[in-house]
């Protein structure tokens, strides 16, 4: 059993402190966040598959893959420190080392992350001064401030937490995330930092995180672009004293809660997609296998023609069927059925006698489900995407200016 905590965040987790400040990397908004665990944490992470990887991501990926323990995560917004070569990598290490020194911990206990404009060197004097300040502002209720500090084009901070009842007591999972544009699976320009006070070893933590990410963050798309800085990090500090063992009932309960948390975080990123006005759930069923269903869901979710039609509340089912057709999956087009919410739009043998006005009403809502049934098997997949509006073009045409 689990229950979401109202206004919960990563600092809802026992033993976790956080802070978020304006250091000067951005003109006005908060731009530096720090998460700190009083106890060493087992840690797992997933990272972008983009061939172009930012320097801080490379540092953190190597650190986490070694399987040691960590105590802190330092995140800046406003500068991605990506495509900055040897200097950028050296700067990433310098920021990690400086943060560790100020916290009184080892350098390899600090995960680092950045988000923002690509191709610009990090102004290290600003970052170091910011680190000097933020270590003194860590608090038990700083999670929301930290969530604000990692935002770029996000309109709202994204904070979440759940209480989970296990066989020997209650534990908490909490997290913060950012993401609005450049969102496409195999991560995106998306950062997510999650902590729990349960005691979970590294191998199990990694297994649980990978499974949850596949069903949440890797099934969202705003614009089909995969970024250079994406990561999801999960820390377990064991402060609750409750151990979760592999293949136990407690593992099942923890996984259910973590999956629910990551899905809510992923959907919130789509809801806050750049210029978005509608959350679109793409539910694919009746495929030969789950892989085919996933391919079709991804193709529909990334289709500009589908996304603009939904924005205009246009029940243009032809765009959806065409997206299925170009997905590369083998199927029989005449067997396909398409629904918008509970309204049938396309039946077998291309029957489409729906009421256009009723369909427009359905598509005018801010949450819509597109259901596509291939009537070929039991394979299924669900993705989340959003519509394309004029605002998306406006934001991205002037992102650096």
C-alpha positions as CSV (number, residue, x, y, z in Angstrom):
1,X,0.0,0.0,0.0
2,X,1.2,3.5,-0.8
3,X,-0.1,7.0,-0.6
4,X,1.0,10.2,-2.3
5,X,2.0,13.0,0.1
6,X,0.5,16.4,-0.6
7,X,3.2,18.9,-1.5
8,X,5.8,16.1,-1.0
9,X,9.3,16.3,-2.4
10,X,12.7,14.7,-2.0
11,X,13.1,16.2,1.5
12,X,10.0,14.3,2.6
13,X,12.5,11.4,2.9
14,X,14.0,11.0,6.3
15,X,17.7,12.1,6.4
16,X,17.5,14.1,3.1
17,X,18.2,17.8,3.0
18,X,18.1,20.2,0.0
19,X,18.5,23.8,-1.0
20,X,17.9,25.9,-4.1
21,X,19.4,29.4,-4.7
22,X,20.0,32.0,-7.4
23,X,23.8,32.0,-7.9
24,X,24.0,34.2,-11.0
25,X,24.3,31.5,-13.7
26,X,20.8,32.8,-14.8
27,X,19.7,36.4,-14.7
28,X,17.0,36.2,-12.1
29,X,15.6,32.7,-11.4
30,X,17.1,30.1,-9.0
31,X,19.8,28.2,-10.8
32,X,21.7,26.0,-8.3
33,X,20.4,23.0,-6.3
34,X,22.0,20.7,-3.7
35,X,20.6,17.5,-2.3
36,X,22.4,16.0,0.7
37,X,22.0,12.8,2.7
38,X,23.2,12.6,6.2
39,X,24.0,9.0,5.7
40,X,25.8,7.4,2.7
41,X,23.5,6.2,0.0
42,X,23.5,3.3,-2.3
43,X,22.8,4.7,-5.8
44,X,21.6,3.8,-9.2
45,X,21.2,5.9,-12.4
46,X,20.1,5.9,-16.0
47,X,21.6,8.2,-18.5
48,X,21.0,9.6,-22.0
49,X,21.8,7.4,-25.0
50,X,22.6,10.5,-27.1
51,X,26.1,10.1,-28.5
52,X,26.8,13.7,-27.4
53,X,27.1,13.6,-23.6
54,X,27.6,16.5,-21.3
55,X,30.7,16.6,-19.1
56,X,28.9,16.4,-15.8
57,X,26.9,13.4,-17.0
58,X,30.1,11.6,-18.0
59,X,31.6,12.2,-14.5
60,X,28.4,11.1,-12.7
61,X,27.9,8.1,-14.9
62,X,31.4,6.8,-14.2
63,X,30.9,7.4,-10.5
64,X,27.6,5.6,-10.2
65,X,28.7,2.7,-12.4
66,X,31.5,2.0,-9.9
67,X,28.9,1.0,-7.4
68,X,30.0,3.0,-4.4
69,X,28.0,5.2,-2.1
70,X,27.2,8.9,-2.4
71,X,26.0,11.6,-0.1
72,X,25.2,14.6,-2.4
73,X,23.9,15.7,-5.7
74,X,24.8,19.1,-7.1
75,X,22.7,20.4,-10.0
76,X,22.9,23.7,-11.9
77,X,20.6,25.1,-14.6
78,X,21.4,27.8,-17.1
79,X,24.5,26.1,-18.5
80,X,24.6,22.5,-19.8
81,X,28.4,22.2,-19.8
82,X,27.9,20.1,-23.0
83,X,30.2,20.2,-26.1
84,X,32.8,21.9,-24.1
85,X,35.7,19.4,-24.6
86,X,38.5,18.9,-22.1
87,X,37.9,22.2,-20.4
88,X,34.3,21.4,-19.7
89,X,35.3,18.0,-18.3
90,X,37.9,19.6,-16.1
91,X,35.4,22.2,-14.9
92,X,32.9,19.4,-14.0
93,X,35.5,17.7,-11.8
94,X,36.4,21.1,-10.2
95,X,32.8,21.7,-9.3
96,X,32.5,18.2,-7.8
97,X,35.7,18.6,-5.8
98,X,34.7,22.1,-4.6
99,X,31.3,20.9,-3.5
100,X,32.8,17.9,-1.7
101,X,35.3,20.1,0.2
102,X,32.6,22.5,1.4
103,X,30.5,19.6,2.6
104,X,33.4,17.8,4.2
105,X,32.9,14.6,2.2
106,X,34.9,12.7,-0.5
107,X,34.8,13.9,-4.1
108,X,33.5,10.5,-5.3
109,X,30.5,11.0,-3.0
110,X,29.1,13.9,-5.1
111,X,27.0,13.3,-8.2
112,X,26.9,16.4,-10.5
113,X,24.4,17.4,-13.1
114,X,23.8,20.4,-15.4
115,X,21.1,21.6,-17.7
116,X,20.8,24.7,-19.9
117,X,22.4,26.1,-23.0
118,X,24.8,23.8,-24.9
119,X,28.2,24.8,-26.0
120,X,29.1,27.5,-23.5
121,X,31.8,27.2,-20.9
122,X,30.8,27.1,-17.3
123,X,31.5,30.4,-15.4
124,X,33.4,28.6,-12.6
125,X,33.8,31.7,-10.4
126,X,30.0,32.1,-10.3
127,X,29.5,28.4,-9.7
128,X,32.1,28.1,-6.9
129,X,30.7,31.1,-5.1
130,X,27.2,29.6,-5.4
131,X,28.4,26.3,-3.9
132,X,30.0,28.3,-1.0
133,X,26.5,29.8,-0.3
134,X,24.2,26.8,-0.9
135,X,26.0,24.4,1.5
136,X,24.9,26.6,4.3
137,X,21.2,26.7,3.2
138,X,20.5,23.0,3.3
139,X,17.3,22.3,5.2
140,X,14.7,19.6,5.8
141,X,12.1,21.5,3.7
142,X,14.4,22.7,0.9
143,X,13.0,20.2,-1.7
144,X,10.7,22.7,-3.4
145,X,13.4,25.3,-3.7
146,X,15.8,22.7,-5.2
147,X,13.0,21.8,-7.7
148,X,12.7,25.4,-8.7
149,X,16.5,25.8,-9.2
150,X,16.7,23.0,-11.8
151,X,14.0,24.4,-14.0
152,X,14.8,25.8,-17.5
153,X,11.8,26.4,-19.7
154,X,9.6,24.6,-17.2
155,X,6.7,26.6,-16.0
156,X,6.2,24.8,-12.7
157,X,8.4,22.9,-10.3
158,X,7.9,19.1,-10.1
159,X,8.0,17.6,-6.7
160,X,6.5,14.3,-5.5
161,X,6.6,11.9,-2.6
162,X,4.8,8.7,-1.4
163,X,4.6,6.8,1.9
164,X,4.8,3.0,1.5
165,X,3.6,0.5,4.1
166,X,5.9,-2.5,4.1
167,X,5.8,-5.7,6.2
168,X,8.0,-4.2,8.9
169,X,7.1,-0.6,8.8
170,X,6.7,2.6,6.7
171,X,9.2,4.1,4.3
172,X,9.2,7.1,2.0
173,X,10.1,7.8,-1.6
174,X,10.5,11.4,-2.7
175,X,11.8,13.1,-5.8
176,X,12.1,16.3,-7.9
177,X,12.3,16.5,-11.7
178,X,12.7,19.0,-14.5
179,X,11.7,18.8,-18.1
180,X,9.6,20.7,-20.6
181,X,11.2,20.6,-24.1
182,X,13.8,18.4,-25.9
183,X,11.8,15.4,-24.4
184,X,12.1,12.0,-26.0
185,X,12.8,8.6,-24.5
186,X,16.2,7.1,-23.8
187,X,16.0,10.0,-21.6
188,X,15.4,13.6,-22.7
189,X,16.4,17.1,-21.5
190,X,15.0,15.8,-18.3
191,X,16.5,15.4,-14.9
192,X,15.0,13.4,-12.1
193,X,16.4,12.9,-8.6
194,X,14.7,10.4,-6.3
195,X,15.6,9.3,-2.8
196,X,14.2,6.7,-0.3
197,X,15.0,6.0,3.3
198,X,14.6,2.2,2.7
199,X,17.7,0.0,2.8
200,X,18.3,-1.4,-0.7
201,X,21.5,-2.7,-2.1
202,X,22.9,-1.4,-5.3
203,X,22.1,-4.3,-7.6
204,X,18.4,-4.4,-6.6
205,X,18.2,-0.6,-6.7
206,X,19.5,-0.6,-10.2
207,X,17.1,-3.3,-11.3
208,X,14.1,-1.5,-9.9
209,X,15.1,1.9,-11.3
210,X,15.7,0.5,-14.8
211,X,12.3,-1.2,-14.9
212,X,10.5,1.9,-13.6
213,X,12.2,4.2,-16.1
214,X,11.3,1.9,-19.0
215,X,7.6,2.3,-18.1
216,X,7.6,6.0,-17.3
217,X,10.4,8.4,-18.4
218,X,11.1,6.3,-21.5
219,X,7.5,6.5,-22.6
220,X,7.1,10.2,-22.9
221,X,7.7,12.6,-25.7
222,X,7.2,16.3,-26.1
223,X,9.1,17.0,-29.4
224,X,11.1,13.8,-30.3
225,X,14.5,15.2,-29.4
226,X,16.9,13.5,-27.0
227,X,19.2,15.7,-25.1
228,X,22.8,15.6,-23.9
229,X,22.4,15.9,-20.1
230,X,19.5,13.5,-19.2
231,X,19.7,11.4,-16.1
232,X,17.6,9.8,-13.4
233,X,19.3,9.1,-10.1
234,X,17.9,7.0,-7.3
235,X,19.5,7.1,-3.8
236,X,18.7,4.8,-0.8
237,X,20.1,5.9,2.5
238,X,18.6,3.2,4.8
239,X,17.7,5.7,7.5
240,X,14.4,3.9,8.2
241,X,16.2,0.7,9.1
242,X,13.8,-1.2,6.9
243,X,15.6,-3.5,4.5
244,X,14.1,-4.5,1.2
245,X,15.3,-7.9,-0.1
246,X,15.1,-9.2,-3.6
247,X,12.2,-11.4,-4.5
248,X,10.3,-10.4,-1.4
249,X,6.8,-9.1,-1.0
250,X,8.3,-5.8,0.2
251,X,10.2,-5.5,-3.1
252,X,6.9,-5.8,-5.0
253,X,5.3,-3.1,-2.8
254,X,8.3,-0.8,-3.2
255,X,8.3,-1.3,-7.0
256,X,4.6,-0.5,-7.3
257,X,5.1,2.8,-5.4
258,X,8.2,3.7,-7.3
259,X,6.5,3.0,-10.6
260,X,3.5,5.1,-9.6
261,X,5.9,7.9,-8.6
262,X,8.0,7.9,-11.8
263,X,4.9,7.7,-14.0
264,X,3.4,10.8,-12.2
265,X,6.8,12.6,-12.6
266,X,6.9,11.7,-16.3
267,X,3.4,12.8,-17.0
268,X,4.0,16.1,-15.2
269,X,6.9,16.7,-17.6
270,X,4.5,16.2,-20.6
271,X,1.8,18.4,-19.0
272,X,4.5,21.1,-18.7
273,X,5.8,20.5,-22.2
274,X,6.8,23.6,-24.0
275,X,3.7,25.4,-25.1
276,X,1.5,22.4,-24.4
277,X,-2.2,22.7,-23.8
278,X,-3.2,19.1,-23.7
279,X,-1.9,15.8,-22.2
280,X,-2.4,13.0,-24.7
281,X,-2.3,9.4,-23.6
282,X,-1.5,7.0,-26.5
283,X,-2.8,3.5,-25.7
284,X,-1.9,0.8,-28.2
285,X,-3.4,-2.7,-27.9
286,X,-4.0,-5.8,-30.1
287,X,-0.4,-6.0,-31.4
288,X,1.6,-9.1,-32.1
289,X,3.9,-8.2,-29.2
290,X,4.7,-5.4,-26.8
291,X,7.7,-4.3,-28.9
292,X,5.5,-3.6,-31.9
293,X,3.0,-1.8,-29.6
294,X,5.8,0.4,-28.2
295,X,7.1,1.2,-31.7
296,X,3.6,2.4,-32.8
297,X,3.0,4.4,-29.6
298,X,6.3,6.1,-30.1
299,X,5.6,6.9,-33.7
300,X,2.2,8.4,-32.9
301,X,3.6,10.4,-29.9
302,X,6.3,11.9,-32.1
303,X,4.1,12.8,-35.1
304,X,3.8,16.6,-35.6
305,X,0.7,16.0,-37.8
306,X,-1.1,14.1,-35.0
307,X,0.0,16.6,-32.3
308,X,-1.1,19.7,-34.3
309,X,-4.4,18.0,-35.2
310,X,-5.1,17.4,-31.5
311,X,-4.2,21.0,-30.7
312,X,-6.8,22.1,-33.2
313,X,-9.4,19.5,-31.9
314,X,-9.5,18.0,-35.4
315,X,-10.6,14.4,-35.4
316,X,-8.2,13.6,-38.3
317,X,-7.9,9.8,-37.8
318,X,-6.1,9.5,-41.1
319,X,-3.0,11.1,-39.5
320,X,-3.0,8.5,-36.7
321,X,-3.5,5.5,-39.1
322,X,-0.8,7.0,-41.3
323,X,1.6,7.2,-38.4
324,X,0.9,3.5,-37.6
325,X,1.6,2.7,-41.2
326,X,5.0,4.3,-41.2
327,X,6.1,2.8,-37.9
328,X,7.6,-0.2,-39.6
329,X,5.3,-2.7,-37.9
330,X,3.5,-5.3,-40.0
331,X,-0.3,-5.1,-39.6
332,X,-3.6,-5.3,-41.5
333,X,-4.9,-1.7,-41.9
334,X,-8.5,-2.8,-42.4
335,X,-8.5,-4.3,-38.9
336,X,-7.5,-1.2,-37.0
337,X,-9.9,0.5,-34.6
338,X,-9.3,4.0,-33.2
339,X,-11.1,5.7,-30.3
340,X,-10.8,9.2,-28.7
341,X,-11.5,8.5,-25.1
342,X,-14.7,6.3,-25.2
343,X,-15.8,7.6,-28.6
344,X,-15.3,5.3,-31.6
345,X,-13.6,7.3,-34.5
346,X,-12.6,4.5,-36.8
347,X,-14.0,0.9,-37.0
348,X,-12.9,-2.1,-38.9
349,X,-12.9,-1.9,-42.6
350,X,-12.4,1.9,-42.3
351,X,-15.9,2.6,-41.0
352,X,-16.0,6.2,-39.7
353,X,-19.5,7.5,-39.1
354,X,-18.9,9.5,-36.0
355,X,-20.3,12.9,-35.2
356,X,-17.7,15.6,-35.9
357,X,-19.1,18.0,-33.4
358,X,-19.0,15.4,-30.6
359,X,-15.5,14.5,-31.6
360,X,-14.5,18.2,-31.4
361,X,-15.9,18.4,-27.9
362,X,-13.9,15.4,-26.8
363,X,-10.7,16.7,-28.3
364,X,-11.2,20.1,-26.7
365,X,-10.5,18.7,-23.3
366,X,-7.0,19.1,-21.7
367,X,-6.6,15.4,-21.2
368,X,-7.3,13.0,-24.1
369,X,-6.7,9.3,-24.7
370,X,-6.0,8.0,-28.2
371,X,-6.7,4.3,-28.3
372,X,-5.5,2.2,-31.2
373,X,-6.4,-1.5,-31.5
374,X,-4.7,-3.5,-34.2
375,X,-6.8,-6.6,-33.4
376,X,-3.8,-8.9,-34.1
377,X,-2.6,-10.1,-30.7
378,X,-2.1,-9.3,-27.0
379,X,0.8,-6.8,-27.3
380,X,0.2,-3.4,-25.7
381,X,2.0,-0.2,-24.7
382,X,1.0,3.2,-23.3
383,X,2.9,6.5,-23.9
384,X,2.2,10.1,-22.9
385,X,2.7,13.1,-25.2
386,X,1.3,16.6,-25.7
387,X,0.0,18.8,-28.5
388,X,2.1,21.2,-30.6
389,X,1.1,24.8,-30.3
390,X,2.4,28.1,-31.6
391,X,4.0,28.7,-28.2
392,X,6.4,25.8,-28.8
393,X,7.8,27.5,-31.8
394,X,8.0,30.8,-30.0
395,X,9.9,29.3,-27.1
396,X,12.4,27.4,-29.2
397,X,12.9,30.1,-31.8
398,X,14.2,32.4,-29.1
399,X,15.7,30.0,-26.6
400,X,19.2,31.6,-26.5
401,X,18.0,35.2,-26.9
